[in-house]
């Protein structure tokens, strides 16, 4: 706000995962709008929040917060006109009502207590994971991403969760001081096999296998990466619930160490994919880890986002080509140099790789070739890439992207 407040008309903060911040002093100065948050000199401030993610809203419930600047106020009629272009004329009133309920629940002092309870439960979970690690001694165990220091009990000191330049644990290298804070309630579980520098170990446990195992044991994970998965301690999470996760992870370790057959530990998955029936859990981990390592997929997924991007036409023009069907479906092997008409987004990490109007380069095509070959070899663990069209051709899956006609 201080740097840009008198240079631009509006400043937008994406706070989808941060609607709880204004209700607790732990997050002071790390959110856009709230009590005692200063106004910008000229720019109006917009903050979009997903109420359903961390407060008590129903699925899809979200809200837009607006803070007037020192010199300008929101034109509500213009805002509503723009808003109504992107919303239904038949809204789900229960979703709207849930936003009101969520707001009422966060009225002080109750809201502050709910947020603090979430932080305390998240800290206790982190302590429990470290205690299990100590009990296993030299044997492997899962790590929870976070600072090396963790207080023995009670509430966290905010300074302990700041990301400081050069600290090894976060891997971001030289970063601005006092600018980044890790939210303790967002816990990233690290599985063995890949270090913070992107180097692969001789053996490893891909996170996709762990999360499938957890799902069959009643634990649904929020997000899954190559060697990490993400859980959140939202309001209402109790020790009983996160203890279920710790127990399931301990059971996974036992089944992995014993190389239990998948028909025993993943019966629902094997029912859909019987080719894995006699495969051992550790054997499957070794096979997928080996493919990741041989293809250096951690660096490949980084390089594709850093590769040179060529904008060949405006996104609106490329989208118009698709709307008027002036496109053709192009196989992965023929994509290099073509202009995409659609958004291409790999999961993980869920960040758009190409937008309509950009041209495919060799690095991106190489990643898509890897994803295609991996999907064929390991059905059930497919790499999810929004924008890829899958079609069955003579019993084999073929992948295409809708591109602008040459």
Buried (B, 14 or more C-beta within 10 A) or exposed (E): BEEEBBEEEBBBBEBBBBBBBBBBEBBEEBBBBBEEBEBBBBBBBBBBBBBBBBBBBBEEBBBEBBBEBEEBEBEEEEBEEEEEEEEEEEEEEEBEEBBEBBBEBBEEEEBBEBBBBBBBBBBBBBBBBBEBBEEEEEEBBBBBBBBEEBEEEEEBEBEBBBBBEEBEBBEEEEBEEEEBBBBBBBBBBBBBBBEEEEEBBEBBBBBBBBBBBBBBBEBEBBBBBBBBBBBBBBBEBEEEEBEBBBEBBBBBBEBBEEBBBBBEBBEEBBEEBEEBBEBBBBBBBBBBBBBBBEBBBBEBBEBBBEBEBEBBBEBEBBBBBBEEEEBBEBEBEEBBBBBBBBBBBBEBEEEEBBBBBBBBBEBBBBBBBBBBEBBEEBEBBBBEBEBBEEEEEEEEEBBBBBBBEE
